[in-house]
Amino acid sequence: MPAHDSSVFNGLSAAPARQVLSDSVYEGIKAMVMDHEIAPGARVGIEALARTLNVSPTPVREALARLESDGLVVKRSLSGYRATELLTRQGVEEMFEMRLLLEPRAAALAALHADDSQLDVIEAILEDMQAHPGPAGTYAAYRDFAALDQRFHDAVAEAAHRPLLADAVQRLHSHLHVFRLSSLQSEGDPTLAEHGRVVRAILRRRAERAAEAMAEHLTRSLERQLGRFESS
């Protein structure tokens, strides 16, 4: 019986462990950026982060590459990585202008074209959101809610069966920029109720109503975000 190459088995077991480490470092640095432990505009030192997290520089570099694609850090020649600046009022308005162009149309198309499995996914995400605390406190406290919020909007866009439209919605990473502005929101945040109206319209195959419900949700969300600038 031929001898087995143990390095193959070691590699198989090491790969998942390495991915777990990579994801852990990514989430750790993301939390620092979201909670402003790494200040907006501040330089992000790879060696310093590696020491803080007690890891080698390699997973830190991998994490920063992922965060760059998220729009949370930017890499500049000669100066390395820096945390991106917070959105200005104008930036928030422009982001929601893009969302209002894309997402009501996506919701209408989802009402027309979503298959049963996609409808199940959209419903399941809404149910999961009801079991998680809303955006308040540190990023660790509302991370799952924020991830589900993004998954909801991405799932609706995917159910439209328009790949370019879904890709455009996903690339905005709007949830990260919005939640990063301020994690503190009032009690009884209406996001879930607004999502619920979108879901009901999609399930009933009411395309016009789905578009209206999504537009209403985004408009009210924009108003809530702009209210932060007025109260600060």
C-alpha positions in Angstrom: 0.0 0.0 0.0 1.6 3.3 -1.0 2.7 5.7 1.7 0.5 8.8 2.1 2.0 12.3 1.8 1.2 13.8 5.2 1.8 17.3 3.9 -1.4 16.9 1.8 -3.5 16.2 4.9 -1.7 18.9 6.9 -2.6 21.4 4.1 -6.2 20.3 4.1 -6.5 20.9 7.9 -4.5 24.1 7.8 -6.6 25.8 5.1 -9.8 26.1 7.2 -7.8 27.2 10.2 -6.1 29.9 8.1 -9.5 31.1 6.8 -10.8 31.3 10.4 -7.8 33.4 11.4 -8.2 35.6 8.3 -11.9 36.2 9.0 -11.2 36.9 12.6 -8.5 39.5 11.8 -10.8 41.1 9.2 -13.7 41.4 11.7 -11.4 42.8 14.4 -10.0 45.5 12.2 -13.4 46.3 10.8 -14.7 46.8 14.3 -11.9 49.2 15.1 -12.8 51.3 12.0 -16.5 51.1 12.6 -16.2 52.2 16.3 -13.6 54.9 15.4 -10.8 53.2 17.4 -9.0 53.8 14.2 -10.1 57.4 13.5 -11.5 58.4 10.2 -8.6 59.5 8.0 -6.0 58.0 10.3 -3.1 55.9 9.0 -3.5 52.2 9.5 -0.1 50.6 10.4 0.2 46.9 9.4 3.0 46.1 11.9 1.2 47.9 14.8 -2.1 46.1 14.1 -0.2 42.8 13.9 1.2 43.4 17.4 -2.2 44.5 18.8 -3.9 41.4 17.4 -1.0 39.1 18.1 -0.8 37.8 14.6 1.7 38.0 11.7 1.5 40.8 9.2 0.1 38.5 6.5 -3.5 38.2 7.7 -3.5 41.9 8.5 -2.6 42.7 4.9 -5.3 40.3 3.7 -7.8 42.0 5.9 -6.9 45.5 4.8 -7.3 44.4 1.1 -10.9 43.2 2.0 -11.6 46.4 3.9 -10.4 48.4 0.9 -13.0 46.7 -1.3 -15.6 47.5 1.4 -14.6 51.2 1.1 -13.5 51.4 4.8 -9.8 51.9 4.1 -7.9 53.3 1.1 -4.4 52.5 0.0 -2.2 55.3 -1.2 1.2 55.0 -2.8 4.1 55.6 -0.3 1.8 56.3 2.6 0.1 52.9 3.0 -3.5 52.4 4.2 -5.7 55.0 5.8 -9.2 54.7 7.2 -11.6 56.5 4.9 -13.2 59.7 6.0 -16.8 59.6 7.2 -19.5 60.5 4.6 -20.4 64.2 4.6 -24.0 65.3 4.4 -23.6 65.6 0.6 -22.0 62.2 0.5 -25.0 60.6 2.3 -27.4 62.4 0.0 -25.5 61.2 -3.1 -25.4 57.6 -1.8 -29.1 57.5 -1.2 -29.7 59.2 -4.6 -28.0 56.2 -6.1 -30.0 53.7 -4.0 -33.3 55.4 -4.9 -32.4 55.0 -8.6 -31.5 51.3 -8.2 -33.4 49.6 -5.4 -37.0 50.5 -6.0 -36.5 49.1 -9.5 -34.9 46.0 -8.1 -37.8 45.5 -5.7 -40.3 45.8 -8.6 -38.4 43.2 -10.7 -38.1 40.9 -7.7 -41.9 40.9 -7.3 -42.1 39.8 -11.0 -39.2 37.4 -11.3 -38.2 36.0 -7.8 -38.4 32.2 -7.7 -39.7 30.4 -4.6 -36.3 29.8 -3.1 -35.4 33.5 -3.4 -38.7 34.4 -1.8 -37.9 32.0 1.1 -34.4 33.6 1.5 -35.9 37.2 1.7 -38.5 36.1 4.3 -35.9 34.2 6.3 -33.6 37.2 6.5 -36.4 39.4 7.7 -37.2 36.9 10.4 -33.6 36.7 11.4 -33.4 40.5 11.8 -36.3 40.4 14.2 -34.1 38.2 16.5 -31.1 40.5 16.6 -30.7 43.8 18.4 -30.9 46.9 16.3 -28.1 49.4 15.7 -27.0 50.7 19.2 -23.8 50.6 21.1 -20.6 49.2 19.7 -20.2 47.6 16.3 -19.9 44.1 18.0 -23.4 44.6 19.4 -25.2 45.3 16.2 -22.8 43.6 13.7 -25.3 40.8 12.9 -28.1 43.3 12.4 -26.0 45.3 10.0 -25.0 42.2 8.1 -28.6 41.0 7.8 -29.6 44.5 6.7 -27.2 44.3 3.8 -28.1 40.7 3.0 -31.8 41.8 2.8 -31.1 44.5 0.2 -28.7 42.3 -1.7 -31.2 39.4 -1.7 -34.0 41.6 -3.1 -31.6 42.8 -5.8 -30.5 39.3 -6.7 -34.2 38.2 -6.9 -34.6 40.8 -9.7 -32.7 38.5 -12.0 -30.6 41.5 -13.3 -27.0 40.7 -12.5 -25.7 44.2 -13.3 -28.3 45.8 -11.1 -27.5 43.4 -8.2 -23.8 44.0 -8.6 -24.4 47.8 -8.4 -26.4 47.5 -5.3 -23.9 45.3 -3.6 -20.9 47.5 -4.5 -22.4 50.5 -2.7 -21.7 48.9 0.7 -24.2 51.5 1.9 -24.8 49.7 5.2 -21.2 50.0 6.3 -21.1 53.7 5.5 -24.4 54.5 7.2 -23.8 52.4 10.4 -20.3 53.9 10.6 -21.7 57.4 10.9 -23.3 56.7 14.2 -24.4 53.4 15.8 -26.8 55.1 18.1 -30.4 55.1 17.0 -33.7 55.7 18.8 -35.8 53.0 20.4 -38.3 51.4 18.0 -36.2 51.8 14.9 -38.6 51.5 12.0 -36.3 49.6 9.7 -37.9 46.2 10.3 -41.4 47.5 9.7 -40.3 49.2 6.5 -38.6 46.0 5.3 -41.8 44.1 6.1 -43.8 46.2 3.7 -41.3 45.5 1.0 -41.4 41.8 1.6 -45.2 41.7 1.6 -45.4 43.5 -1.7 -42.9 41.1 -3.3 -44.6 38.0 -1.9 -47.9 39.3 -3.4 -46.2 39.9 -6.8 -47.2 43.6 -6.6 -44.4 45.2 -8.5 -45.5 48.8 -8.3 -46.2 48.5 -4.5 -42.8 46.8 -4.0 -41.1 49.8 -5.7 -43.1 52.3 -3.6 -42.3 50.4 -0.4 -38.6 50.3 -1.1 -38.6 54.0 -2.1 -40.4 54.9 1.1 -38.0 52.9 3.2 -34.9 54.6 1.6 -36.4 58.0 1.8 -37.2 57.6 5.5 -33.7 56.1 6.1 -32.2 59.2 4.4 -34.2 61.5 6.6 -33.0 59.6 9.7 -29.4 59.9 8.6 -29.7 63.6 7.8 -31.2 64.2 11.2 -27.9 63.1 12.7 -26.1 66.0 11.0 -28.7 68.5 12.2 -28.5 67.2 15.8 -24.7 67.2 15.9 
